[in-house]
Amino acid sequence: MTSKGGLVMNGMDIQRLAALLHIYHHGLGRSLPRWATLAVAAVLFVVVTINSAVSSVFSLFQPPPTPAQQAKKLVKIAIGHFADNEFKEALVALDRASATDPSSTDPYLWRGTVYKAQGRKSLARSEYIKMRNMYLAAGKTNDAEYIQEFYIDR
């Protein structure tokens, strides 16, 4: 928590408040009295606080994420690591995604992509073959053929 002007706010609230105050104060083309700026700050703080509280309450009523949703989130995290050339962290996130939802094929695709970027082509091919076999087991022959043609055979 951070204190600003006697009010305690979280970091994101301060950023929003600062941006809104900047627009309000400088966007009007004139300088405002201190009391007016403080009044606007107080109103904006109350609005941001209420918004945060309402979001927190509604999140209590959300069902917990399914394994598929958790795995998808972990794959997105892995993609971020991959984009930053953090291959080890990407592989850890992909392993967790596979463990969370064993039926998801995305971790195999991305693990193969990471291995390929590392020059570990035989491991990449192995991951693509696992993914193709999962598609075949699920009766998704078009997807399996696509993986075969564009990932395994290349």
HUFEN-V189873 format. One record per pair of residues at least 24 apart in sequence whose C-alpha atoms are under 6 Angstrom apart, sorted by the first residue. I is the first residue (numbers start at 1). GAP is how many residues later the second one is. Records with the same first field share a line. If there is no record, write none. Layout:
# HUFEN-V189873
I = GAP  GAP
This chain:
# HUFEN-V189873
67 = 33  34
68 = 33
71 = 26  29  30
105 = 26
125 = 27
